[in-house]
């Protein structure tokens, strides 16, 4: 390998460090890059220390994400001023010029060319791939994770008014189902007991493939193969959520009875300005249909507060709707203006102090609702994917199939990454606490 890279035999192989911000797709893509570099003799080192190459997979969903990317690049340059720094991801796609001006940055690679990074560094012909949002070889493990993410789809055709994703991830692109199924088999063979199907607009999977492919069909194909893992779905748009998913959940415990249904607002006027394409009534009917199929389905969501034009009454309506749905997890975000989006040109921007007040109010309402939802699992038995030992003696922590955080009372060692049945005895804040059975 040294000779093929043009290095003398007495020269050590280069060190490479990775950092990924943002979504599950970014984490998956860095894992694909990691396997490529390590498979060609590179040695991974911590990002905080000196390295020969740094790879930063950026995010631009918020202004904070932009600032974090810039800080990481500057930190890498300070750690080794002679290093080559590769910046890829969504900020690299949105604002390549800003990144190229930073000291130490030698490559700025947009999302559709991310799979070319290994070839750009090594120059080895066998690492060259056609331009694509997907990595041909995929992954075979997931560094230091108890669950594995699998990228099945990229891009979005919806153009919500607050979101830059269609501009930086492009239009809908679905991955070859054969590649996905092969990857699921590999991850199963490596012992992963939960695999998360991930995408920018997950529910749109298959629309560009033809031949009857859809997310539901992909799941059914995966579950028809031998496997000892369960499947979880990452965030899904309400517009793309077929009730067929509830039927599959009801038929097999291998599809986790949990959906992260991104709501964004519980006010119809705000949803219209967001260009979400549904109303609160549409959303409520979807939830009702899902619960008819799976009465105990776990539901989580995202909420944005302080969107342009959202007055206090609109916020109260949103708060009341969120409380009424009964989510067991709610991620509340302040609105962050993004360049090129329609929302950035809207009038009636909300003052920062108003947004912070609404953020606190929504968070209190969401936590109260979540506590009531979590109570419904007390006295029942759930299956926990163990992720770590708890700070408490004799306990481990993980997530149930409904994606409820759990504290498992068990002195048994070596449970990390395994599925354990737990009888729920009590609620511990927003967590479930119980013992193994």
C-alpha positions as CSV (number, residue, x, y, z in Angstrom):
1,X,0.0,0.0,0.0
2,X,2.8,2.4,0.8
3,X,4.3,1.9,-2.7
4,X,0.9,2.4,-4.4
5,X,0.5,5.7,-2.5
6,X,4.0,6.8,-3.5
7,X,5.4,6.4,0.0
8,X,8.7,4.6,0.8
9,X,8.4,1.4,2.8
10,X,9.9,3.1,6.0
11,X,7.3,5.8,6.0
12,X,4.4,5.5,8.3
13,X,0.9,5.5,6.8
14,X,-0.9,8.8,7.2
15,X,-3.2,9.6,10.0
16,X,-6.8,10.7,9.4
17,X,-9.4,12.3,11.7
18,X,-13.2,12.6,11.1
19,X,-15.8,14.8,12.5
20,X,-19.5,14.7,11.5
21,X,-22.1,17.3,12.4
22,X,-25.9,17.1,12.1
23,X,-28.1,14.3,10.8
24,X,-27.9,10.5,10.7
25,X,-27.0,10.7,7.0
26,X,-23.9,12.6,7.8
27,X,-22.9,10.0,10.4
28,X,-23.5,7.2,7.9
29,X,-21.4,9.0,5.3
30,X,-18.5,9.5,7.6
31,X,-18.6,5.8,8.5
32,X,-18.5,5.0,4.7
33,X,-15.5,7.3,4.4
34,X,-13.9,5.8,7.5
35,X,-14.1,2.3,6.1
36,X,-12.6,3.4,2.8
37,X,-9.6,5.2,4.4
38,X,-8.9,2.4,7.0
39,X,-9.3,-0.2,4.3
40,X,-6.4,1.5,2.4
41,X,-4.0,1.6,5.3
42,X,-4.8,5.0,6.9
43,X,-4.8,5.2,10.7
44,X,-7.7,7.0,12.4
45,X,-6.8,9.4,15.3
46,X,-8.9,11.6,17.5
47,X,-10.0,14.8,15.8
48,X,-8.8,16.9,18.7
49,X,-5.2,16.0,18.1
50,X,-2.7,16.3,15.3
51,X,-3.5,14.4,12.0
52,X,-2.3,14.4,8.5
53,X,-5.8,14.7,7.1
54,X,-9.0,16.0,8.7
55,X,-12.4,15.3,7.2
56,X,-15.2,17.6,8.4
57,X,-18.7,16.6,7.3
58,X,-20.6,19.8,7.8
59,X,-24.2,20.8,8.5
60,X,-26.0,24.0,7.6
61,X,-29.5,23.5,9.0
62,X,-29.0,26.3,11.5
63,X,-26.6,29.3,11.9
64,X,-25.1,27.5,14.9
65,X,-24.2,24.6,12.7
66,X,-22.4,26.9,10.3
67,X,-20.4,28.4,13.2
68,X,-19.5,25.0,14.5
69,X,-18.1,23.9,11.2
70,X,-15.9,27.0,10.9
71,X,-14.7,26.5,14.5
72,X,-13.8,22.8,13.8
73,X,-11.8,23.8,10.7
74,X,-9.9,26.4,12.6
75,X,-9.2,23.9,15.4
76,X,-7.9,21.3,13.0
77,X,-5.5,23.9,11.4
78,X,-4.2,24.9,14.9
79,X,-3.6,21.2,15.8
80,X,-1.5,20.7,12.6
81,X,-0.9,23.7,10.4
82,X,0.6,21.4,7.7
83,X,-2.4,19.1,7.5
84,X,-4.8,18.8,4.6
85,X,-8.4,19.6,5.6
86,X,-11.3,18.3,3.6
87,X,-14.7,19.9,4.2
88,X,-17.7,18.3,2.8
89,X,-21.5,18.1,3.6
90,X,-24.2,20.7,3.4
91,X,-22.2,23.9,4.3
92,X,-19.6,22.8,1.7
93,X,-22.4,22.6,-0.8
94,X,-24.1,25.9,0.2
95,X,-21.0,28.1,0.6
96,X,-17.9,26.6,-0.8
97,X,-16.1,29.9,-1.3
98,X,-16.2,30.8,2.4
99,X,-14.7,27.4,3.3
100,X,-11.9,27.6,0.6
101,X,-10.7,30.9,2.2
102,X,-10.0,29.2,5.6
103,X,-6.4,28.3,6.4
104,X,-5.5,24.7,5.8
105,X,-8.6,23.8,3.7
106,X,-7.4,21.9,0.6
107,X,-10.6,20.3,-0.6
108,X,-14.2,21.5,-0.5
109,X,-16.5,18.7,-1.7
110,X,-20.2,19.0,-2.2
111,X,-22.7,16.3,-1.2
112,X,-23.0,14.7,-4.6
113,X,-19.2,14.3,-4.8
114,X,-18.7,13.1,-1.3
115,X,-18.0,9.6,-2.5
116,X,-15.0,11.0,-4.4
117,X,-13.0,12.1,-1.3
118,X,-11.0,8.9,-1.0
119,X,-10.0,9.0,-4.6
120,X,-9.0,12.7,-4.4
121,X,-6.7,11.9,-1.5
122,X,-5.2,8.6,-2.6
123,X,-5.5,8.8,-6.4
124,X,-5.9,5.0,-6.5
125,X,-8.1,4.0,-9.5
126,X,-10.1,1.4,-7.6
127,X,-11.4,4.1,-5.3
128,X,-13.0,6.1,-8.1
129,X,-16.8,6.2,-8.2
130,X,-19.4,7.8,-10.4
131,X,-20.9,11.0,-9.0
132,X,-23.7,9.9,-6.7
133,X,-25.1,10.8,-3.2
134,X,-24.4,7.1,-2.3
135,X,-21.3,5.1,-1.6
136,X,-21.0,2.1,-3.8
137,X,-19.5,-0.2,-1.1
138,X,-21.7,1.1,1.7
139,X,-20.7,0.1,5.3
140,X,-20.2,-3.1,7.2
141,X,-20.1,-1.7,10.8
142,X,-20.8,1.5,12.7
143,X,-18.0,2.9,14.7
144,X,-18.7,2.9,18.5
145,X,-22.5,2.7,18.0
146,X,-24.9,0.2,19.4
147,X,-27.4,0.8,16.5
148,X,-26.4,1.2,12.9
149,X,-27.8,3.8,10.4
150,X,-28.4,2.8,6.8
151,X,-28.8,5.5,4.2
152,X,-31.6,4.6,1.8
153,X,-32.6,7.9,0.3
154,X,-31.3,11.4,-0.2
155,X,-32.7,14.8,-1.4
156,X,-36.1,16.4,-1.1
157,X,-38.7,17.8,-3.5
158,X,-40.8,19.7,-1.1
159,X,-39.1,23.0,-0.6
160,X,-40.5,24.0,2.8
161,X,-40.1,27.8,3.2
162,X,-37.7,27.5,6.1
163,X,-35.4,24.7,4.9
164,X,-32.2,24.7,2.8
165,X,-32.1,20.9,2.4
166,X,-33.3,20.8,-1.2
167,X,-30.7,23.3,-2.2
168,X,-27.8,21.4,-0.5
169,X,-28.9,17.8,-0.8
170,X,-30.6,18.1,-4.1
171,X,-33.8,16.4,-5.4
172,X,-35.1,13.0,-4.5
173,X,-32.7,10.1,-5.1
174,X,-33.4,6.6,-3.9
175,X,-30.7,4.0,-3.4
176,X,-30.7,0.7,-5.2
177,X,-32.7,-1.7,-3.0
178,X,-30.3,-4.5,-3.6
179,X,-27.4,-2.5,-2.2
180,X,-29.6,-1.7,0.9
181,X,-30.5,-5.3,1.5
182,X,-26.9,-6.5,1.2
183,X,-25.9,-3.8,3.7
184,X,-28.6,-4.9,6.1
185,X,-27.3,-8.5,5.9
186,X,-23.7,-7.4,6.6
187,X,-24.7,-5.3,9.6
188,X,-26.8,-8.2,10.9
189,X,-23.8,-10.5,10.6
190,X,-21.7,-8.0,12.6
191,X,-24.2,-8.2,15.5
192,X,-26.3,-5.1,15.3
193,X,-29.6,-5.6,16.8
194,X,-31.2,-2.3,15.7
195,X,-30.8,-0.7,12.3
196,X,-32.2,2.7,11.5
197,X,-33.4,3.3,7.9
198,X,-32.5,6.9,7.2
199,X,-33.0,9.5,4.6
200,X,-33.7,13.2,4.0
201,X,-37.2,12.5,3.0
202,X,-37.5,8.9,4.0
203,X,-41.2,8.3,3.1
204,X,-40.4,9.4,-0.5
205,X,-38.2,6.3,-1.0
206,X,-38.8,4.6,-4.3
207,X,-40.8,7.2,-6.2
208,X,-37.9,7.7,-8.6
209,X,-37.2,4.0,-9.0
210,X,-40.4,2.7,-10.6
211,X,-41.2,-1.0,-10.5
212,X,-43.4,-0.6,-7.5
213,X,-40.7,0.3,-5.0
214,X,-41.8,2.2,-1.9
215,X,-40.6,2.5,1.7
216,X,-43.2,-0.1,2.8
217,X,-42.0,-2.5,0.2
218,X,-38.4,-2.0,1.1
219,X,-39.2,-2.8,4.8
220,X,-41.2,-5.9,3.8
221,X,-38.3,-7.1,1.6
222,X,-35.9,-6.6,4.5
223,X,-38.1,-8.4,7.0
224,X,-38.6,-11.3,4.6
225,X,-34.9,-12.2,4.9
226,X,-33.4,-13.9,7.9
227,X,-32.2,-11.5,10.5
228,X,-31.9,-11.0,14.3
229,X,-32.2,-7.2,14.2
230,X,-35.1,-4.8,14.5
231,X,-35.7,-1.9,12.1
232,X,-36.4,1.6,13.2
233,X,-37.4,4.5,10.9
234,X,-35.7,7.9,11.2
235,X,-37.7,11.1,10.8
236,X,-40.5,10.9,8.3
237,X,-42.7,13.6,6.7
238,X,-46.5,13.4,7.5
239,X,-47.2,13.8,3.8
240,X,-45.2,10.5,3.1
241,X,-46.5,8.3,5.9
242,X,-48.7,5.5,4.7
243,X,-50.9,3.7,7.2
244,X,-49.4,0.5,5.8
245,X,-46.5,1.1,8.1
246,X,-48.8,0.6,11.1
247,X,-50.0,-2.7,9.6
248,X,-46.5,-3.9,9.3
249,X,-45.7,-2.8,12.9
250,X,-48.8,-4.7,14.1
251,X,-47.8,-7.8,12.2
252,X,-44.1,-8.1,13.4
253,X,-42.1,-6.8,16.4
254,X,-39.1,-6.4,14.1
255,X,-40.4,-3.1,12.9
256,X,-40.3,-0.8,15.9
257,X,-43.7,0.8,16.7
258,X,-42.3,4.3,16.7
259,X,-42.5,7.2,14.2
260,X,-40.8,10.6,14.4
261,X,-43.5,12.6,12.5
262,X,-42.1,16.0,11.9
263,X,-44.9,18.5,12.7
264,X,-43.0,21.8,12.9
265,X,-46.1,23.8,14.1
266,X,-49.5,23.1,15.5
267,X,-51.0,26.2,14.0
268,X,-52.5,26.1,10.5
269,X,-51.6,29.6,9.4
270,X,-48.0,28.9,10.4
271,X,-48.0,25.6,8.6
272,X,-49.2,27.3,5.5
273,X,-46.4,29.9,5.6
274,X,-44.0,27.0,6.2
275,X,-45.3,25.3,3.0
276,X,-45.7,22.1,4.9
277,X,-48.6,20.9,2.7
278,X,-50.9,19.7,5.5
279,X,-53.1,21.1,8.2
280,X,-53.4,20.2,11.9
281,X,-56.6,18.3,11.0
282,X,-54.7,16.2,8.4
283,X,-52.0,15.5,11.0
284,X,-54.5,14.5,13.6
285,X,-56.3,12.1,11.2
286,X,-52.9,10.5,10.4
287,X,-52.2,10.0,14.1
288,X,-55.7,8.6,14.7
289,X,-55.2,6.1,11.8
290,X,-51.8,5.0,13.1
291,X,-53.1,4.5,16.6
292,X,-56.0,2.4,15.2
293,X,-53.4,0.1,13.8
294,X,-50.9,0.3,16.7
295,X,-52.6,1.7,19.8
296,X,-49.3,2.0,21.8
297,X,-47.3,3.5,18.9
298,X,-44.5,5.8,20.2
299,X,-44.7,9.2,18.5
300,X,-42.1,11.9,18.6
301,X,-41.8,15.2,16.7
302,X,-40.0,18.5,15.9
303,X,-41.4,21.9,16.6
304,X,-40.2,25.3,15.5
305,X,-41.1,28.3,17.6
306,X,-40.8,32.0,16.5
307,X,-41.4,31.5,12.8
308,X,-41.9,34.8,11.0
309,X,-45.5,36.0,11.4
310,X,-46.2,33.6,14.4
311,X,-48.0,35.9,16.9
312,X,-48.7,34.9,20.4
313,X,-52.2,33.5,19.6
314,X,-50.6,31.3,16.9
315,X,-48.1,30.0,19.4
316,X,-50.8,29.2,21.9
317,X,-52.7,27.2,19.2
318,X,-49.5,25.4,18.4
319,X,-48.8,24.7,22.1
320,X,-52.3,23.3,22.6
321,X,-52.1,21.1,19.6
322,X,-48.8,19.6,20.6
323,X,-50.2,18.9,24.1
324,X,-53.3,17.2,22.6
325,X,-51.4,14.8,20.4
326,X,-49.6,13.0,23.3
327,X,-46.1,12.8,21.9
328,X,-43.6,11.0,24.2
329,X,-40.7,13.0,22.9
330,X,-40.7,16.6,21.4
331,X,-37.6,18.4,20.1
332,X,-38.3,22.1,20.3
333,X,-36.1,24.5,18.2
334,X,-36.0,28.3,17.8
335,X,-36.5,29.5,14.2
336,X,-33.2,30.0,12.5
337,X,-33.1,32.1,9.4
338,X,-31.4,30.4,6.4
339,X,-30.2,32.1,3.3
340,X,-32.0,31.3,0.0
341,X,-35.2,30.2,1.8
342,X,-38.6,31.8,1.3
343,X,-38.9,32.4,5.0
344,X,-35.8,34.6,5.0
345,X,-37.7,37.1,2.9
346,X,-40.9,37.0,5.1
347,X,-42.0,40.0,7.2
348,X,-42.9,40.0,10.9
349,X,-39.7,38.4,12.2
350,X,-40.0,37.6,15.9
351,X,-37.7,39.3,18.4
352,X,-35.1,37.1,20.0
353,X,-36.5,37.6,23.6
354,X,-40.0,36.6,22.3
355,X,-38.6,33.4,20.7
356,X,-36.8,32.5,23.9
357,X,-39.9,32.9,26.0
358,X,-42.0,30.8,23.6
359,X,-39.2,28.2,23.5
360,X,-39.5,27.8,27.3
361,X,-43.3,27.7,27.2
362,X,-43.4,25.1,24.4
363,X,-40.7,23.0,26.2
364,X,-42.7,23.0,29.4
365,X,-45.9,22.0,27.6
366,X,-44.1,19.3,25.6
367,X,-42.5,17.8,28.8
368,X,-45.8,17.7,30.6
369,X,-47.4,15.9,27.6
370,X,-44.5,13.5,27.3
371,X,-44.7,12.6,31.0
372,X,-48.3,11.6,30.6
373,X,-47.5,9.6,27.4
374,X,-44.6,7.8,29.1
375,X,-46.9,6.8,32.0
376,X,-48.9,4.6,29.7
377,X,-46.1,2.1,29.5
378,X,-45.9,1.5,33.3
379,X,-46.8,-2.1,34.1
380,X,-46.0,-3.4,30.7
381,X,-43.0,-5.3,29.2
382,X,-40.8,-3.6,26.6
383,X,-37.7,-4.6,24.7
384,X,-34.7,-2.4,25.4
385,X,-31.6,-1.9,23.2
386,X,-28.9,-1.4,25.8
387,X,-26.6,1.4,25.0
388,X,-24.5,2.0,28.1
389,X,-24.1,1.4,31.8
390,X,-25.9,3.9,33.9
391,X,-24.2,6.1,36.5
392,X,-26.3,4.3,39.0
393,X,-24.9,1.1,40.3
394,X,-26.5,-2.1,38.9
395,X,-28.3,-0.2,36.1
396,X,-28.0,0.1,32.3
397,X,-29.6,2.5,29.9
398,X,-31.1,2.2,26.4
399,X,-34.2,2.7,24.3
400,X,-37.4,0.7,24.0
401,X,-38.9,-0.3,20.7
402,X,-41.2,2.8,21.2
403,X,-38.0,5.0,21.5
404,X,-38.6,5.7,25.2
405,X,-35.5,6.1,27.2
406,X,-35.1,3.3,29.7
407,X,-33.2,2.6,32.9
408,X,-32.8,-1.1,33.3
409,X,-32.1,-2.6,36.7
410,X,-29.6,-5.3,36.0
411,X,-26.2,-6.2,37.4
412,X,-25.3,-8.3,34.4
413,X,-22.3,-7.2,32.5
414,X,-21.8,-7.2,28.7
415,X,-25.4,-6.1,27.8
416,X,-24.3,-3.2,25.5
417,X,-25.8,-3.7,22.1
418,X,-28.2,-6.4,23.0
419,X,-32.0,-6.5,23.2
420,X,-33.3,-7.1,26.7
421,X,-36.9,-7.6,27.9
422,X,-37.8,-5.2,30.7
423,X,-40.8,-5.0,33.0
424,X,-41.6,-1.3,33.5
425,X,-42.1,-0.5,37.1
426,X,-42.2,3.3,37.2
427,X,-41.5,6.6,35.4
428,X,-38.2,8.2,36.2
429,X,-38.6,11.8,34.8
430,X,-39.2,11.1,31.1
431,X,-37.6,7.7,31.3
432,X,-39.0,4.3,32.1
433,X,-37.4,2.3,34.9
434,X,-37.7,-1.4,35.4
435,X,-36.1,-4.8,35.7
436,X,-35.1,-7.5,33.2
437,X,-37.4,-10.4,32.8
